[in-house]
Amino acid sequence: MRVLAPQIRTASSGDAPGIAHVQVLTWQQTYRGILPDAFLDGLDVERSAESWRAVISDRRRITHVVDGPGIIGFCTAGPSRGDPIGFRGEVEAIYVHPAEQGRGHGTALVRAAMGWLAAKRLSPVLVWALEANTRAHGFYRALGAHRLDTRLLRIADALYPEVGFGWPDGSPTGG
Ligand SMILES: CC(C)(COP(=O)(O)OP(=O)(O)OC[C@H]1O[C@@H](n2cnc3c(N)ncnc32)[C@H](O)[C@@H]1OP(=O)(O)O)[C@@H](O)C(=O)NCCC(=O)NCCS
């Protein structure tokens, strides 16, 4: 039997349920102890899939998936949604299935996103991570990003500090 290696490709609307599944599972694992249990336990794959259909069909943004076969991870990128000034592109979301983390999929997804952003002249690029998600900070630092700024993000009626990381020259390194 031939075993297919994971491939990175652009998402289509049929990937929405697979992306939602990875997102809900990964949020529940990564943010347990950071965000309220009631919020995490209330995440719903079907509701999330509806939102992902809209994101995937938005031509101003790109969602790449790692297809294993089956969705292993995903990354959405597009124009920067705010401060700091000067960063034109943003990695909006990146999640890899808990059982598949640490195998290089995240690095491959960031590189694919950066390639698309550079082609659209949406560089330099930044990404926001919850202040408490220190593992993600390590991942972005390993790819050459620098800590930029902090802001507060509203989730489930509470405010959580987030840290911005940027690639001022627009290209990830290392990984
Ligand atoms: C963060 C995430 C996307 C990274 O994807 P990944 O496939 O696990 O990462 P990679 O295997 O490509 O790691 C690349 C490099 O980042 C660094 N890195 C990865 N995980 C790290 C960690 N937990 N702590 C410190 N550095 C880390 C390492 O240097 C690694 O290189 P190495 O494998 O040679 O050691 C993934 O782990 C994930 O989904 N985490 C949970 C969700 C999350 O935090 N998403 C980001 C929200 S802002």
Ligand as a Chemical Component Dictionary entry (heavy atoms), coordinates in Angstrom:
data_LIG
# 
_chem_comp.id                   LIG 
_chem_comp.type                 NON-POLYMER 
_chem_comp.pdbx_formal_charge   0 
_chem_comp.three_letter_code    LIG 
# 
loop_
_chem_comp_atom.comp_id 
_chem_comp_atom.atom_id 
_chem_comp_atom.alt_atom_id 
_chem_comp_atom.type_symbol 
_chem_comp_atom.charge 
_chem_comp_atom.model_Cartn_x 
_chem_comp_atom.model_Cartn_y 
_chem_comp_atom.model_Cartn_z 
_chem_comp_atom.pdbx_ordinal 
LIG C1  C1  C 0 2.181  26.579 17.203 1  
LIG C2  C2  C 0 2.008  25.511 16.130 2  
LIG C3  C3  C 0 1.134  26.045 14.999 3  
LIG C4  C4  C 0 3.389  25.154 15.575 4  
LIG O1  O1  O 0 3.246  24.147 14.606 5  
LIG P1  P1  P 0 4.151  22.825 14.709 6  
LIG O2  O2  O 0 3.872  21.995 13.529 7  
LIG O3  O3  O 0 3.915  22.228 16.045 8  
LIG O4  O4  O 0 5.610  23.480 14.673 9  
LIG P2  P2  P 0 6.926  22.959 13.927 10 
LIG O5  O5  O 0 7.032  21.481 14.097 11 
LIG O6  O6  O 0 6.907  23.480 12.532 12 
LIG O7  O7  O 0 8.035  23.705 14.794 13 
LIG C5  C5  C 0 8.946  24.567 14.205 14 
LIG C6  C6  C 0 9.899  25.066 15.251 15 
LIG O8  O8  O 0 9.210  25.896 16.184 16 
LIG C7  C7  C 0 9.786  25.701 17.457 17 
LIG N1  N1  N 0 8.756  25.235 18.337 18 
LIG C8  C8  C 0 7.693  24.468 18.023 19 
LIG N2  N2  N 0 6.953  24.242 19.092 20 
LIG C9  C9  C 0 7.590  24.887 20.103 21 
LIG C10 C10 C 0 7.334  25.027 21.468 22 
LIG N3  N3  N 0 6.268  24.442 22.027 23 
LIG N4  N4  N 0 8.179  25.765 22.212 24 
LIG C11 C11 C 0 9.260  26.332 21.651 25 
LIG N5  N5  N 0 9.557  26.231 20.358 26 
LIG C12 C12 C 0 8.720  25.523 19.606 27 
LIG C13 C13 C 0 10.893 24.708 17.329 28 
LIG O9  O9  O 0 12.111 25.396 17.153 29 
LIG C14 C14 C 0 10.549 23.982 16.088 30 
LIG O10 O10 O 0 11.673 23.539 15.419 31 
LIG P3  P3  P 0 12.275 22.052 15.758 32 
LIG O11 O11 O 0 11.175 21.088 15.422 33 
LIG O12 O12 O 0 13.451 21.965 14.846 34 
LIG O13 O13 O 0 12.601 22.067 17.193 35 
LIG C15 C15 C 0 1.374  24.209 16.706 36 
LIG O14 O14 O 0 2.245  23.652 17.671 37 
LIG C16 C16 C 0 0.006  24.438 17.307 38 
LIG O15 O15 O 0 -1.008 24.317 16.636 39 
LIG N6  N6  N 0 -0.009 24.753 18.621 40 
LIG C17 C17 C 0 -1.249 24.932 19.340 41 
LIG C18 C18 C 0 -2.078 26.070 18.788 42 
LIG C19 C19 C 0 -1.369 27.406 18.800 43 
LIG O16 O16 O 0 -0.769 27.802 19.784 44 
LIG N7  N7  N 0 -1.491 28.117 17.663 45 
LIG C20 C20 C 0 -0.946 29.442 17.530 46 
LIG C21 C21 C 0 -1.928 30.434 18.018 47 
LIG S1  S1  S 0 -1.273 32.084 17.983 48 
# 
loop_
_chem_comp_bond.comp_id 
_chem_comp_bond.atom_id_1 
_chem_comp_bond.atom_id_2 
_chem_comp_bond.value_order 
_chem_comp_bond.pdbx_ordinal 
LIG C1  C2  SING 1  
LIG C2  C3  SING 2  
LIG C2  C4  SING 3  
LIG C2  C15 SING 4  
LIG C4  O1  SING 5  
LIG O1  P1  SING 6  
LIG P1  O2  DOUB 7  
LIG P1  O3  SING 8  
LIG P1  O4  SING 9  
LIG O4  P2  SING 10 
LIG P2  O5  DOUB 11 
LIG P2  O6  SING 12 
LIG P2  O7  SING 13 
LIG O7  C5  SING 14 
LIG C5  C6  SING 15 
LIG C6  O8  SING 16 
LIG C6  C14 SING 17 
LIG O8  C7  SING 18 
LIG C7  N1  SING 19 
LIG C7  C13 SING 20 
LIG N1  C8  SING 21 
LIG N1  C12 SING 22 
LIG C8  N2  DOUB 23 
LIG N2  C9  SING 24 
LIG C9  C10 SING 25 
LIG C9  C12 DOUB 26 
LIG C10 N3  SING 27 
LIG C10 N4  DOUB 28 
LIG N4  C11 SING 29 
LIG C11 N5  DOUB 30 
LIG N5  C12 SING 31 
LIG C13 O9  SING 32 
LIG C13 C14 SING 33 
LIG C14 O10 SING 34 
LIG O10 P3  SING 35 
LIG P3  O11 DOUB 36 
LIG P3  O12 SING 37 
LIG P3  O13 SING 38 
LIG C15 O14 SING 39 
LIG C15 C16 SING 40 
LIG C16 O15 DOUB 41 
LIG C16 N6  SING 42 
LIG N6  C17 SING 43 
LIG C17 C18 SING 44 
LIG C18 C19 SING 45 
LIG C19 O16 DOUB 46 
LIG C19 N7  SING 47 
LIG N7  C20 SING 48 
LIG C20 C21 SING 49 
LIG C21 S1  SING 50 
# 
